[in-house]
Amino acid sequence: MVEPRYRTVAQPGARARELDEGLRAYMVRVYNYMALGVAVTSLVTLFMVNNPALMVSVAGGNMVWVLFIGVIGLAFLAPRLILSGNSAMAHAAYWGYAVLWGLLISPMVYRYLTLDPGLVFRALAITAATFGATSLAGYVTKRDLSGLGGFFMMALIGLVIALVVNIFLQSVGLSLVISMLVVLVVSAITAYQTQQIKAMYVEGDAAVLAQGKAIFGAFILYGSFITLFIHILNILGIMRSE
């Protein structure tokens, strides 16, 4: 039998406070894992941009497609690994995902750092502010956002298709419009995801399951953060060039 994380108490008010404290601790763990994932990606990216020859061999040319396929594949596979109940496997999937993203975005970050280092830092600051505001909104809102999940996913799929089409069109104007729409849609998805992660909390979860849920929540939010950063950086870069 799984031992409850909190024992039954006589006073409903005290019971509610214990539940709130447990939920807050769970969400703090989610955000800590997410922040560490972003830190790992940043360190990998900085290492690559400081070693251009290595970056070209690992993430340049056709290798970028290998990394892209790896990121997409792990995005589908990682949730099963993270929620498998195996702590080592959950960590390996999450940190591996963060490393792959660091390798994948390093050429883009390198290009903007050589153009204007301030762009990258502004993009990171705007991303953090946008993510923080929308995630907080999802955490505190009383409105049920689950009905919007399908719409958000359909909108995101449409934008991914537009991104693929623009690889062949190479339209700067279309790229700007797509990035703006991606930022809007992913911001809304972040609020939705935060509410869903909050709903996953169960106070009686075993320690391994609770950790798996926290890593899974971090994995989801991390993907939104990185997506926001990429497209905010793209927007700033296009606006600077014009």
Sine and cosine of phi, psi and omega as CSV:
sin_phi,cos_phi,sin_psi,cos_psi,sin_omega,cos_omega
0.00,0.00,0.66,-0.75,0.04,-1.00
-0.98,0.18,0.79,-0.61,0.02,-1.00
-0.97,0.25,0.80,-0.61,0.01,-1.00
-0.85,0.53,0.56,-0.83,0.00,-1.00
-0.93,0.36,-0.48,0.88,0.02,-1.00
-0.76,-0.65,0.61,-0.79,0.01,-1.00
-1.00,0.08,0.41,-0.91,0.01,-1.00
-0.92,0.39,0.70,-0.71,0.02,-1.00
-0.85,-0.52,0.31,-0.95,-0.11,-0.99
-0.98,0.22,-0.59,0.81,-0.12,-0.99
-1.00,-0.01,0.84,-0.55,0.02,-1.00
-0.85,0.53,-0.60,0.80,0.00,-1.00
-0.89,0.45,-0.70,0.72,0.03,-1.00
-0.92,0.40,-0.61,0.80,0.03,-1.00
-0.89,0.46,-0.66,0.75,0.01,-1.00
-0.92,0.39,-0.61,0.79,0.01,-1.00
-0.91,0.42,-0.64,0.77,0.03,-1.00
-0.89,0.45,-0.65,0.76,0.02,-1.00
-0.90,0.44,-0.68,0.73,0.03,-1.00
-0.88,0.48,-0.66,0.75,0.00,-1.00
-0.91,0.42,-0.65,0.76,0.03,-1.00
-0.90,0.44,-0.67,0.74,0.02,-1.00
-0.90,0.43,-0.68,0.73,0.02,-1.00
-0.89,0.46,-0.68,0.74,0.02,-1.00
-0.89,0.46,-0.64,0.77,0.04,-1.00
-0.89,0.45,-0.72,0.69,-0.02,-1.00
-0.93,0.37,-0.58,0.81,0.07,-1.00
-0.88,0.48,-0.64,0.77,0.03,-1.00
-0.90,0.44,-0.66,0.75,0.05,-1.00
-0.85,0.52,-0.77,0.64,-0.05,-1.00
-0.92,0.38,-0.55,0.83,0.04,-1.00
-0.91,0.41,-0.71,0.71,0.04,-1.00
-0.88,0.47,-0.66,0.75,-0.01,-1.00
-0.89,0.45,-0.71,0.70,0.00,-1.00
-0.89,0.46,-0.64,0.77,0.05,-1.00
-0.91,0.41,-0.59,0.80,0.06,-1.00
-0.89,0.46,-0.70,0.72,0.05,-1.00
-0.89,0.45,-0.62,0.79,0.02,-1.00
-0.90,0.43,-0.67,0.74,0.03,-1.00
-0.89,0.46,-0.71,0.70,0.03,-1.00
-0.87,0.50,-0.67,0.74,0.01,-1.00
-0.89,0.45,-0.68,0.73,-0.01,-1.00
-0.91,0.42,-0.67,0.74,0.03,-1.00
-0.89,0.45,-0.70,0.72,-0.01,-1.00
-0.89,0.46,-0.72,0.70,0.00,-1.00
-0.89,0.45,-0.63,0.78,0.04,-1.00
-0.88,0.47,-0.68,0.74,-0.03,-1.00
-0.93,0.37,-0.69,0.73,-0.04,-1.00
-0.93,0.36,-0.38,0.93,0.07,-1.00
-1.00,0.06,-0.05,1.00,0.07,-1.00
-0.74,-0.67,0.95,0.31,-0.12,-0.99
-0.82,0.57,-0.62,0.78,-0.01,-1.00
-0.90,0.44,-0.69,0.73,0.04,-1.00
-0.91,0.41,-0.65,0.76,0.00,-1.00
-0.87,0.49,-0.68,0.73,-0.01,-1.00
-0.90,0.43,-0.64,0.77,-0.03,-1.00
-0.96,0.29,-0.52,0.86,-0.05,-1.00
-1.00,-0.02,-0.65,0.76,-0.13,-0.99
-0.84,-0.54,0.16,0.99,-0.02,-1.00
-0.98,-0.20,0.25,-0.97,0.05,-1.00
0.86,0.52,-0.71,-0.71,-0.02,-1.00
-0.95,0.31,-0.30,0.95,-0.01,-1.00
-0.90,0.44,-0.44,0.90,0.00,-1.00
-0.89,0.46,-0.54,0.84,0.03,-1.00
-0.94,0.34,-0.57,0.82,0.06,-1.00
-0.89,0.45,-0.70,0.71,0.03,-1.00
-0.90,0.43,-0.65,0.76,-0.01,-1.00
-0.88,0.47,-0.72,0.70,0.03,-1.00
-0.90,0.44,-0.61,0.79,0.03,-1.00
-0.89,0.45,-0.67,0.74,0.02,-1.00
-0.90,0.44,-0.72,0.69,0.00,-1.00
-0.89,0.45,-0.69,0.72,0.00,-1.00
-0.88,0.47,-0.69,0.72,0.00,-1.00
-0.94,0.34,-0.49,0.87,0.05,-1.00
-0.88,0.48,-0.59,0.81,0.03,-1.00
-0.99,0.13,-0.57,0.82,-0.09,-1.00
-1.00,0.09,-0.57,0.82,-0.12,-0.99
-0.84,0.54,-0.67,0.74,-0.01,-1.00
-0.82,0.57,-0.64,0.77,0.03,-1.00
-0.92,0.40,-0.64,0.77,0.00,-1.00
-0.93,0.38,-0.66,0.75,-0.05,-1.00
-0.92,0.40,-0.62,0.78,-0.04,-1.00
-1.00,-0.09,0.28,0.96,-0.04,-1.00
-0.97,0.24,-0.26,0.97,-0.06,-1.00
1.00,-0.05,-0.05,1.00,0.03,-1.00
-0.99,-0.16,0.94,-0.35,-0.09,-1.00
-0.89,0.47,-0.68,0.73,-0.01,-1.00
-0.89,0.45,-0.66,0.75,0.00,-1.00
-0.92,0.39,-0.63,0.78,0.01,-1.00
-0.88,0.47,-0.72,0.70,0.00,-1.00
-0.91,0.41,-0.68,0.74,-0.01,-1.00
-0.87,0.49,-0.68,0.74,-0.01,-1.00
-0.91,0.41,-0.69,0.72,-0.05,-1.00
-0.93,0.37,-0.76,0.64,-0.05,-1.00
-0.94,0.34,-0.53,0.85,0.09,-1.00
-0.90,0.44,-0.62,0.78,0.04,-1.00
-0.89,0.45,-0.68,0.74,0.01,-1.00
-0.91,0.42,-0.64,0.77,0.02,-1.00
-0.91,0.41,-0.70,0.71,0.01,-1.00
-0.86,0.51,-0.67,0.74,0.03,-1.00
-0.90,0.44,-0.62,0.78,0.04,-1.00
-0.88,0.48,-0.67,0.74,0.05,-1.00
-0.91,0.41,-0.66,0.75,-0.09,-1.00
-0.92,0.38,-0.66,0.75,-0.09,-1.00
-1.00,0.02,-0.09,1.00,-0.07,-1.00
-0.86,0.51,-0.65,0.76,0.03,-1.00
-0.89,0.45,-0.62,0.79,0.02,-1.00
-0.91,0.42,-0.72,0.69,0.00,-1.00
-0.90,0.43,-0.64,0.77,0.03,-1.00
-0.87,0.50,-0.69,0.72,-0.01,-1.00
-0.87,0.49,-0.69,0.72,-0.02,-1.00
-0.97,0.24,-0.51,0.86,0.06,-1.00
-0.91,0.41,-0.62,0.78,0.04,-1.00
-0.96,0.29,-0.46,0.89,0.02,-1.00
-0.98,0.21,-0.78,0.62,-0.02,-1.00
-0.28,-0.96,0.99,-0.17,-0.04,-1.00
-0.81,0.59,-0.52,0.86,-0.01,-1.00
-0.89,0.46,-0.46,0.89,0.01,-1.00
-0.87,0.49,-0.70,0.71,-0.05,-1.00
-0.90,0.43,-0.69,0.72,-0.04,-1.00
-0.94,0.33,-0.58,0.82,0.08,-1.00
-0.92,0.39,-0.66,0.75,0.03,-1.00
-0.88,0.47,-0.65,0.76,0.01,-1.00
-0.91,0.41,-0.65,0.76,0.01,-1.00
-0.92,0.40,-0.69,0.73,0.01,-1.00
-0.91,0.42,-0.64,0.77,0.03,-1.00
-0.88,0.48,-0.72,0.69,-0.01,-1.00
-0.88,0.48,-0.67,0.74,0.00,-1.00
-0.92,0.39,-0.69,0.72,0.00,-1.00
-0.90,0.43,-0.73,0.68,0.00,-1.00
-0.88,0.47,-0.72,0.69,-0.02,-1.00
-0.87,0.50,-0.68,0.74,-0.03,-1.00
-0.92,0.39,-0.70,0.71,-0.06,-1.00
-0.96,0.28,-0.58,0.81,0.04,-1.00
-0.93,0.38,-0.64,0.77,0.06,-1.00
-0.89,0.45,-0.65,0.76,0.03,-1.00
-0.87,0.49,-0.67,0.74,0.03,-1.00
-0.92,0.40,-0.52,0.85,-0.02,-1.00
-0.96,0.29,-0.65,0.76,-0.14,-0.99
-1.00,-0.06,-0.33,0.94,-0.08,-1.00
-0.91,0.41,0.58,-0.81,0.05,-1.00
-1.00,-0.06,-0.18,0.98,-0.01,-1.00
-0.97,0.25,0.70,-0.71,0.03,-1.00
-0.97,0.23,0.89,-0.45,-0.05,-1.00
-0.99,-0.11,0.01,1.00,-0.10,-1.00
-0.88,0.48,-0.52,0.86,-0.01,-1.00
-0.93,0.37,-0.30,0.95,-0.02,-1.00
-1.00,-0.02,-0.14,0.99,-0.06,-1.00
-0.85,0.53,-0.70,0.71,-0.01,-1.00
-0.89,0.46,-0.66,0.75,0.01,-1.00
-0.89,0.45,-0.69,0.72,0.00,-1.00
-0.87,0.49,-0.69,0.72,-0.03,-1.00
-0.91,0.42,-0.65,0.76,0.03,-1.00
-0.90,0.44,-0.67,0.75,0.02,-1.00
-0.89,0.45,-0.65,0.76,-0.01,-1.00
-0.93,0.38,-0.65,0.76,0.04,-1.00
-0.88,0.47,-0.67,0.74,0.04,-1.00
-0.87,0.49,-0.64,0.77,0.01,-1.00
-0.94,0.34,-0.59,0.81,0.06,-1.00
-0.89,0.45,-0.67,0.75,0.05,-1.00
-0.88,0.48,-0.69,0.73,0.03,-1.00
-0.89,0.47,-0.61,0.79,0.04,-1.00
-0.90,0.44,-0.67,0.74,0.02,-1.00
-0.90,0.44,-0.69,0.72,0.02,-1.00
-0.87,0.49,-0.63,0.78,-0.05,-1.00
-0.96,0.29,-0.26,0.97,0.11,-0.99
-0.87,0.49,-0.58,0.81,-0.02,-1.00
-1.00,0.04,-0.55,0.84,-0.02,-1.00
-0.98,0.21,-0.55,0.84,-0.02,-1.00
0.82,0.57,0.68,0.73,0.00,-1.00
-1.00,-0.05,0.88,-0.48,0.00,-1.00
-0.91,0.41,-0.66,0.75,0.00,-1.00
-0.89,0.47,-0.70,0.72,0.02,-1.00
-0.91,0.41,-0.61,0.79,0.03,-1.00
-0.87,0.49,-0.66,0.75,0.01,-1.00
-0.90,0.43,-0.72,0.70,0.00,-1.00
-0.89,0.46,-0.71,0.71,-0.01,-1.00
-0.88,0.48,-0.71,0.70,-0.02,-1.00
-0.89,0.46,-0.64,0.77,0.04,-1.00
-0.88,0.47,-0.69,0.73,0.01,-1.00
-0.92,0.38,-0.62,0.78,0.03,-1.00
-0.88,0.48,-0.69,0.73,0.01,-1.00
-0.87,0.49,-0.69,0.73,0.01,-1.00
-0.90,0.44,-0.74,0.67,-0.06,-1.00
-0.92,0.38,-0.71,0.70,-0.03,-1.00
-0.93,0.37,-0.52,0.85,0.09,-1.00
-0.88,0.48,-0.70,0.71,0.04,-1.00
-0.91,0.41,-0.64,0.77,0.02,-1.00
-0.90,0.44,-0.58,0.81,0.02,-1.00
-0.87,0.49,-0.68,0.73,0.05,-1.00
-0.89,0.46,-0.70,0.72,0.03,-1.00
-0.88,0.47,-0.72,0.70,-0.02,-1.00
-0.89,0.46,-0.67,0.74,-0.01,-1.00
-0.87,0.49,-0.67,0.74,0.03,-1.00
-0.90,0.44,-0.65,0.76,0.01,-1.00
-0.92,0.38,-0.64,0.77,0.04,-1.00
-0.90,0.44,-0.66,0.75,0.05,-1.00
-0.87,0.49,-0.64,0.76,-0.02,-1.00
-0.94,0.35,-0.35,0.94,-0.01,-1.00
-0.96,0.29,-0.26,0.97,-0.07,-1.00
-0.93,0.37,0.80,-0.60,0.10,-0.99
-0.76,-0.65,0.83,-0.55,-0.16,-0.99
-0.91,0.41,-0.42,0.91,-0.05,-1.00
-1.00,-0.04,0.16,0.99,-0.02,-1.00
-0.88,0.48,0.61,-0.80,0.13,-0.99
-0.90,0.43,0.37,-0.93,-0.10,-1.00
-0.85,0.52,-0.69,0.73,-0.03,-1.00
-0.91,0.42,-0.67,0.75,0.01,-1.00
-0.92,0.39,-0.66,0.75,0.02,-1.00
-0.88,0.47,-0.66,0.75,0.03,-1.00
-0.91,0.41,-0.66,0.75,0.03,-1.00
-0.87,0.49,-0.65,0.76,0.03,-1.00
-0.91,0.41,-0.63,0.78,0.01,-1.00
-0.91,0.41,-0.68,0.73,0.02,-1.00
-0.92,0.38,-0.62,0.78,0.03,-1.00
-0.89,0.45,-0.69,0.73,0.05,-1.00
-0.88,0.47,-0.66,0.75,0.04,-1.00
-0.90,0.44,-0.64,0.77,0.01,-1.00
-0.86,0.51,-0.70,0.71,-0.01,-1.00
-0.91,0.41,-0.76,0.65,-0.04,-1.00
-0.92,0.38,-0.58,0.82,0.05,-1.00
-0.86,0.51,-0.70,0.72,0.02,-1.00
-0.86,0.51,-0.64,0.77,0.03,-1.00
-0.92,0.39,-0.66,0.76,-0.01,-1.00
-0.88,0.47,-0.74,0.67,-0.02,-1.00
-0.90,0.43,-0.65,0.76,0.03,-1.00
-0.89,0.46,-0.69,0.72,0.05,-1.00
-0.87,0.49,-0.71,0.71,-0.03,-1.00
-0.87,0.49,-0.73,0.69,-0.03,-1.00
-0.85,0.52,-0.72,0.70,-0.11,-0.99
-0.99,0.16,-0.51,0.86,0.12,-0.99
-0.92,0.39,-0.64,0.77,0.06,-1.00
-0.90,0.44,-0.64,0.77,0.03,-1.00
-0.90,0.44,-0.67,0.74,0.01,-1.00
-0.88,0.47,-0.74,0.67,-0.01,-1.00
-0.89,0.45,-0.63,0.78,0.00,-1.00
-0.91,0.42,-0.68,0.73,0.01,-1.00
-0.92,0.38,-0.67,0.74,-0.01,-1.00
-0.91,0.42,-0.56,0.83,0.02,-1.00
-0.93,0.38,-0.67,0.74,-0.05,-1.00
-0.93,0.37,-0.40,0.92,-0.01,-1.00
-1.00,-0.06,0.00,0.00,0.00,0.00
